[in-house]
Each structure stands twice: as structure tokens, then as C-alpha cells.
Amino acid sequence: MTSSLHFRSKIPRKKFALSFLGSLILGLFFLPQASLLAQSPEDGKTKFGMFCVACHTIGGGPLAGPDLKGVTTKRDEQWLVRWIQEPDKMVAEGDPLAKQLLQEFNNVPMPNFGLSQDVAKDILAYIAAESGSPSVESTTSTTESTADAASTVKSTPVVPDPAIGKALFIGKQSFENGGPACISCHSTTDVGGLGGGTLGPDLTKVHTRFGGDLGLKPVLISLPFPTMLGVFSKKPVSNDEATHLTAYFAKTNSLEEKASMDFIISGISVLGLIFLFFLIHLIWRKRLTGVRIPLVGR
Amino acid sequence: MTYDLLIFGFFPYLCIIIAIVGSIWRYSSDRFSYSSLSSQFLENRQLFWGSVAWHYGILAVLTVHLVGFLFPKTILLWNTEPMRLYIMETTGFTLALFALVGLVMLIIRRFSSARIRTVTSKMDAVLLTVLLVQVATGVFTAMFYRWGSSWYAAYAVPYLWSILLFKPDVTLVQNLPWVMHVHILNAFVMILLIPFTRLVHFLAVPFEYMWRPHQVVIWNRRG
């Protein structure tokens, strides 16, 4: 065989091993100073503001979840710590109190944020401290932490407009803090066309799921879901935007959830695929009329 | 947490550093091996369908990934109109399928033809597996975790930038579905493999092919 082909020379093993080791050591040197995860468990108040305030108050009445004033005296501490850490598992295991709470609060499950035991205890310490103070103060401080967490509370109320809510949902209107549009990951039947995203759940009936305006709006402000926190803790939805979105979801609530669009999208793409193969056949059709194949047979 | 940090905060650097050092080392010690080692001489018919579909598909998909990485806002801006979002997604998905089908054709060709098997190394098998995992997880994500173009720009791009700026923020990706985790980590494995496989040809992009005259390659005797 003529050899315009050349073959890769074998990599000398010793050299390979040396360079591999060198790269590894270099890698360790460059190990970044990780400003990574807010893991420090020192501040229960901050954590409460981040993870709990969307659905709970301390003395301010129930929202999507119960008012937590005095909860540390009412329930066993170990149960509370575990409940904060892995509510999903406790419901799955059939813990009677967990199931009762879930039912009581419109089957809105408490999310598992992957919090450590220390963080859970800090949060409980904060709740205990807050529960001790007069309820008026507790309410004020809870409101403050809501404001801290979401920097959203404004003094002038807006008129809820489902049309603006829809524009925010599908992205025609951008969120003022730069968060991505809901349609990126969620759908509602109202969207039409090929629908919204499917990374997150369908939100057509979210208004009922989260217990109406009162439960849903605070959730939309702090979006306490593990996947969303990565982006929305830095780019929170504002109070006004949450108002419009809540109005929009109240409207979609009457619709039925739409069937999956997977089949239609796959169908369109398979047609596109066939077209592309046909196109390359056309573009390079001369490959079939060369001189070599008729001459040498391959 | 530590686990997430290790795989999303440390592993990428390990791969990138080894890839850079390895590529420089290969270029200085074995320059003429910077090649994809064409096997067109050995088998041409199946190669056409596989190679053309794979290369055009993957280059288009990679270009959109790159545009999204460099200018995430342009993608988000384009997607503000649902119809444009649908056009972007169905086009991207079609091209991803084009790449996937092409790659599967190339894999079948490589292992079914005796002539091609002779010039196939173990590293080729490793590379093809990694590429298949990468494209398959990408196609799966595009289909079942819609709409990837938007949330890629909002989640994955800031994560990639955080890696590039030596301030890895794993909170952006640690809670995404595991298929996405495989897609992200496997991408770094792919980078790692560049200097140790025929993927190295990707560093010698043949832009010149676009304007040089065509070449006719013929056998001068039957082999």
C-alpha cells in the first residue's frame, strides 16, 4: 500500500508519565481560592432570610407555610433539625407529623435545600430568640429580613396586571434585576406554540399549589428552590414583578395542564435531519461522478 | 458540598491544565502527529455520510455554545420572542441530531470495517465513547430539559465564566439534573483528551481548506 498515510508515533511512556505528574502538581498549585459556597453556619438570621422567609414568618401569621413563632418549644428539637434538613425524605418515609403539615398547607412541599445540621440549629436558635420577643417586634424583624433577602419591598403598591405577568413569563419584558424569563425552564398552557421549558415544573396551576396570592407571591420573590437559588439569589424578582406574575398565574389557574410537546418537537427535528442529509447529498453530488471509482473500482 | 466542589470546582482546572501542558508537549516532541489521521483512503463511502454530518453538525452546535459563552445576553435577547426561541431550539436540536447520527455512523464504520480497525487505537475508542456521551447527553438535555438555550445562558455560562476567572461558583450548576452534570464534566474530559488523541487535529483547524484548490488523491497502484 502506498503510504501517504502516516501513523502516529507512539508516545514514550516515561515522558508521558512525567508530564502527567507535572500537570497534576501544577493543577494543585492553581487550586482556586474558592469563594464558593456560603457554608458558614454562624448566622441563623441570614439563613432564615435566605431559605425560610418566603414561606414562613415568626409571629406574622402563616404564608405558604406555618407561622414559626414558638415552634421550638412546641416540637422536639431533633425532629425540627431533621425536618429542616430533609423534609422530602421525612414525607417519603411517612412521618405522621410531616404528612399532616403537608396536607394542612395545600400539599406544598417544603424544599430540601441541603442545609447542614449546624445551619439548621442556627436557624432554630434564631426562631427561638425571635419567638421570645413581643410579637409586634417579631413581625417587624421578619419584614425587615424579607426586605434584606429580596431587596424588594416597596412602599407604593402596584395594580396587579396579568398581561405584564405574561410578558415577564415569556420574556417579552425583562426582569429588572436581570433574572432569566420563566419560559426558559417553565411552561403554562397559556404560552401556546411549542410551550415553555421543561427543566422545571409546569406552572399552569401553581396558584392553587402554593395556596393563592398570599402563599405564591412571597415564593416568587425569594424562589427558594435549590436549582433556582444559584441565579435568583443574585438576581431576585422584585415585589412588583411578583405581583404581576401572581396575577398571571391566578389567570392560568383555570386552564388544564397541556400535554407534552416532546413528540411534535422530535417530529420537526427529524424532518429537519432528513432535509440536511438530502442537502449534503445535493451539495456533494459530484462525488458520485469522479474518475477514480470507475477506474479502480473503489 | 465538598463533592460538588471537587468535581465542578477543581476537576475542570485539572483537565484544562493537563490539556494545555500536554498539547504543548506533543507539539514540541511530535509535531507531525497533529493530525486526525485520515482514513479516507481506506474507506470513502460510509465516511462521506458520517464525517460530513458529524462535522457540520458539531461545528454548528459548538459555535452556538461559543456565542452563548461569549455573548450570553444576545441569546437571551433573541429568545425574548417565543417564536424566535422555538426557531433557535428546533434548529439547534436538528443540528445536534445531525451530529449524533453522523457520529454513530462513524463509530459503526470504525469498528465494522477490517481496514479501519487496523488503524484504530485504544485511545480512538476512548475518544469516540467520550464524544458519544457528550452528544447524547446534549441531545437528551435539549429534548427533555427545555429550553436549554435560555438556561444555558443563565446558568451554565456564568458557571463557565466563574471557572475562567478562577472564582468557581458551583451553586449555579450543582442542582441541575445529573444528565447535565455528565454533560459538563464530560466536556472537560474531552478537553483533557485533546493532546492524547486524534482530537488534537481540532487545534489545527483547516481554515485554509476554504480557499485552497481542491486536491485529487489517487492510488498509484493497487494495495
Interface residues (C-beta under 8 A of the other chain):
Chain A: M1 T2 S4 L5 H6 F7 R8 S9 I11 K15 S19 F20 G22 S23 L24 L26 G27 F30 L31 P32 Q33 A34 S35 L36 L37 Q39 G114 I170 G171 K172 S174 G179 P180 A181 I183 S184 C185 V191 G192 G193 L194 G195 G196 G197 T198 L199 P226 T227 L229 G230 V231 D262 I265 S266 I268 S269 V270 G272 L273 L276 F277 I280 W284 R287 R292 V296 R298
Chain B: M1 D4 L5 G9 F10 Y13 L14 I17 I18 V21 G22 W25 R26 S29 D30 F32 S33 S35 L37 S38 S39 F41 L42 N44 F48 W49 V52 A53 Y56 G57 L76 N79 T80 E81 P82 M83 L85 Y86 E89 T90 T91 F93 T94 L95 L97 F98 V101 V119 S121 M143 F144 Y145 R146 W147 G148 S150 W151 A153 A154 Y155 P158 F166 K167 P168 D169 V170 T171 L172 V173 Q174 N175 L176 P177 F196 R198 V216 V217 I218 W219 N220 R221 R222 G223
